Amino acid sequence: MPKVQCPDCERQIAMHELEAKTVAQSSGFDTHYRCPFCRTDVNNVTEHLV
């Protein structure tokens, strides 16, 4: 299972553990992810895959 490393606390987080918020916009959907441990936003998940 792929994991994401938080850019702030550097913990490894399983994809299902990330907090996600999706907002509908006129141009489509915008999804933001957040570390459940330190609450830091992880804007580009693919850059932090481990």
KOLDOMAR-721502 format. One line per field, with one value per atom (N, C-alpha, C): atom name; x, y, z. Coordinates in steps of 0.02 Angstrom, whole numbers, always signed. Example, Ala and Ser with C-alpha at 12.3 -4.5 7.8 and 13.67 -1.06 7.14 Angstrom:
<sites>
site	[N, CA, C, N, CA, C]
u	[+660, +615, +660, +642, +684, +645]
v	[-284, -225, -165, -112, -53, +2]
w	[+390, +390, +390, +354, +357, +394]
</sites>
This chain:
<sites>
site	[N, CA, C, N, CA, C, N, CA, C, N, CA, C, N, CA, C, N, CA, C, N, CA, C, N, CA, C, N, CA, C, N, CA, C, N, CA, C, N, CA, C, N, CA, C, N, CA, C, N, CA, C, N, CA, C, N, CA, C, N, CA, C, N, CA, C, N, CA, C, N, CA, C, N, CA, C, N, CA, C, N, CA, C, N, CA, C, N, CA, C, N, CA, C, N, CA, C, N, CA, C, N, CA, C, N, CA, C, N, CA, C, N, CA, C, N, CA, C, N, CA, C, N, CA, C, N, CA, C, N, CA, C, N, CA, C, N, CA, C, N, CA, C, N, CA, C, N, CA, C, N, CA, C, N, CA, C, N, CA, C, N, CA, C, N, CA, C, N, CA, C, N, CA, C]
u	[+43, +0, +45, +32, +74, +65, +120, +118, +144, +123, +142, +182, +238, +276, +256, +235, +214, +275, +267, +323, +342, +298, +312, +338, +297, +318, +356, +358, +395, +371, +311, +282, +259, +260, +233, +160, +117, +45, +18, -23, -56, -107, -118, -163, -233, -257, -324, -326, -268, -266, -267, -250, -251, -321, -327, -391, -399, -456, -468, -530, -526, -583, -590, -647, -660, -713, -699, -744, -762, -826, -849, -839, -810, -800, -828, -835, -863, -819, -754, -708, -697, -730, -722, -717, -681, -673, -602, -596, -531, -525, -474, -466, -402, -407, -350, -341, -278, -262, -226, -236, -206, -180, -122, -92, -136, -156, -199, -161, -95, -55, -39, -13, +8, -36, -85, -134, -104, -45, -14, -47, -59, -87, -33, -52, -9, -39, -15, -45, -35, +25, +38, +60, +13, +25, +78, +78, +125, +197, +211, +280, +305, +261, +280, +270, +260, +252, +318, +312, +373, +363]
v	[-59, +0, +62, +109, +170, +213, +245, +290, +359, +409, +478, +501, +535, +563, +636, +653, +721, +768, +824, +870, +907, +906, +943, +897, +848, +804, +742, +731, +678, +607, +601, +535, +505, +440, +405, +390, +410, +405, +361, +312, +271, +315, +302, +344, +349, +294, +295, +336, +352, +391, +467, +488, +560, +587, +647, +681, +717, +707, +737, +782, +837, +882, +900, +884, +899, +953, +1003, +1059, +1062, +1068, +1075, +1148, +1156, +1222, +1221, +1280, +1283, +1247, +1242, +1209, +1135, +1110, +1040, +1034, +984, +972, +989, +1013, +1029, +991, +948, +907, +928, +936, +953, +896, +881, +828, +857, +825, +850, +791, +802, +752, +746, +685, +677, +687, +689, +695, +768, +806, +875, +926, +903, +946, +989, +972, +1008, +989, +1038, +1024, +992, +939, +905, +918, +970, +993, +945, +920, +874, +807, +762, +697, +658, +662, +623, +642, +703, +724, +693, +669, +644, +569, +533, +460, +428, +377, +340, +266]
w	[+0, +0, +0, -45, -47, +15, +33, +90, +69, +106, +94, +155, +142, +198, +207, +268, +283, +276, +240, +231, +295, +345, +407, +463, +483, +539, +514, +448, +416, +433, +460, +473, +407, +403, +345, +358, +312, +320, +264, +281, +230, +194, +131, +91, +122, +153, +182, +247, +276, +337, +325, +264, +248, +254, +282, +284, +217, +185, +120, +122, +87, +80, +7, -22, -93, -98, -139, -149, -224, -237, -307, -329, -388, -417, -487, -517, -584, -636, -622, -668, -652, -601, -581, -506, -483, -411, -389, -328, -299, -233, -227, -168, -131, -66, -23, +27, +42, +89, +149, +208, +270, +311, +343, +387, +450, +468, +527, +593, +590, +651, +668, +620, +634, +600, +560, +526, +470, +445, +390, +324, +281, +215, +171, +136, +89, +20, -13, -75, -133, -143, -198, -170, -164, -133, -172, -238, -278, -265, -244, -229, -165, -122, -56, -48, -103, -99, -78, -34, -14, -26]
</sites>
